[in-house]
Structures are given as C-alpha cells and as structure tokens.
Amino acid sequence: MINLPSIIFYTFSVLAIGMAIVVVTSRNVFHSAMALTGTLGVVAGFFALLGADFLAASQVLIYVGGIMIIMLFVVMLSQQPFDALQRQTNTQWLYGILFAAAVAASLIRSFRDVYRGVAAVATDTVPTSAPIGRLLLGDMLVPFEAVSLVLLAALVGAVVFGQDRKAAK
C-alpha cells in the first residue's frame, strides 16, 4: 500500500531529476540557474520529509538563496542575462553516460538489498531545530562566533583582492 510520504517522495524525485536534467542541458545560463534553484528547493523538501527541519531551512536559506543572489547580480551587472547562451555539453559525454550507468547499477543493487529487509527505515521524525539551537547558542557559542569571524575576514579579503587597483588611483 502506498502512503502519502511515499507519493511525496516519488513526486520530489521526479521533480529533482527533471530539473537537474534541465540544469545540465539548458543553453541559457539563466534558465539553468533557475532549474538549479528548483532542484535545491526540492532537496530541501527531501530534508523536510525526513524530519530534518534545520537542514531544510539551511538548504533554502544558504543554497537556494545563494543562487538567487548570484542571478540577481548577473541581472544587475550584465543588464541582459538572456543573452548568455553557452554550450553546456562537452566531448566526453559518452564517459559521463557510462559513469552514470555504473552509479545507477550500484544504487539499484543497494536499494534492492535494502528492500529485501536488510535495513529498516525509521518512520518517526523528531524536529531537530531546538536541540541544534541550544547547542549552537550554548556549549558551542564561542566556536560558532569564531567561524563567523573567519567567514567575515574571508569576505573582506575577497573584496580587497577583487578591487581594481588601477581604477582606484
């Protein structure tokens, strides 16, 4: 008997695979980025389906939001993102297909072993945001803030290195 989580999982799977195919086959960079945003959004849906609400929110904020910000910069800086047509395939596509077939065969073998009863899938999901929040703002507060300072220093360094020294004079 198929239950609602299974229907949602298979729907997300079809969406993720379809949008990932659009990412690698689209000639328009803007369309490819929008499909990547959708793919990463579906991955956030997978996390939510598994009960990993913190990972789902992080996926949306960091990856989906990051891709949208990058596309916003493309629109602002180039004024014409639809003219950015590039070839999205290369001459080694046959090797890619062979590798994908090998990975698919391995995954099918693994899934067949799982569904034979080797492993059981947990059905109860517990929210993860509260324990992670307590950990990050409790025992791990100092390392968490240290990482944020390192990321801030990396951002300032990227801005400094990215400046055109001749234009500044």
QUINORBEL-V880132 format. One record per backbone hydrogen bond with DSSP energy under -1.0 kcal/mol. NH is the residue of the N-H (numbers start at 1). CO is the residue of the C=O. E is the energy in kcal/mol with one decimal. If there is no record, write none. Layout:
nh	co	e
NH	CO	E
NH	CO	E
//
This chain:
nh	co	e
7	3	-1.8
8	4	-2.6
9	5	-2.5
10	6	-2.6
11	7	-2.2
12	8	-2.8
13	9	-2.4
14	10	-2.2
15	11	-2.3
16	12	-2.9
17	13	-2.5
18	14	-2.5
19	15	-2.7
20	16	-2.2
21	17	-2.0
22	18	-1.8
23	19	-2.0
24	20	-1.6
25	21	-1.5
26	22	-2.0
29	84	-1.9
32	28	-2.3
33	29	-2.4
34	30	-2.2
35	31	-2.2
36	32	-2.0
37	33	-2.3
38	34	-2.1
39	35	-2.6
40	36	-2.6
41	37	-1.9
42	38	-2.1
43	39	-2.0
44	40	-1.7
45	41	-1.6
46	42	-2.0
47	43	-2.2
48	44	-2.3
49	45	-2.4
50	46	-1.7
51	48	-1.1
52	47	-2.5
53	51	-1.3
56	52	-2.1
57	53	-2.4
58	54	-2.5
59	55	-2.6
60	56	-2.0
61	57	-2.7
62	58	-2.9
64	59	-2.0
65	60	-1.8
66	62	-1.2
67	63	-2.3
68	64	-2.0
69	65	-2.2
70	66	-2.3
71	67	-2.3
72	68	-2.0
73	69	-2.2
74	70	-2.0
75	71	-2.3
76	72	-2.5
77	73	-3.0
78	74	-2.4
79	75	-1.3
83	80	-1.2
84	81	-1.0
85	83	-2.1
86	27	-2.1
96	92	-1.6
97	93	-2.2
98	94	-2.3
99	95	-2.6
100	96	-2.6
101	97	-2.3
102	98	-2.1
103	99	-2.4
104	100	-2.5
105	101	-2.4
106	102	-2.1
107	103	-2.6
108	104	-2.6
109	105	-2.1
110	106	-2.3
111	107	-3.0
112	108	-2.2
113	109	-1.8
114	110	-2.1
115	111	-2.6
117	114	-1.5
118	113	-1.3
132	128	-1.7
133	129	-2.8
134	130	-2.5
135	131	-2.0
136	132	-2.9
137	133	-2.2
140	135	-2.5
141	138	-1.2
144	140	-2.2
145	141	-2.4
146	142	-2.3
147	143	-2.3
148	144	-1.6
149	145	-1.9
150	146	-2.1
151	147	-2.4
152	148	-2.0
153	149	-2.4
154	150	-2.2
155	151	-2.1
156	152	-2.5
157	153	-2.5
158	154	-2.2
159	155	-2.0
160	156	-2.4
161	157	-2.7
162	158	-1.7
168	164	-1.2
//
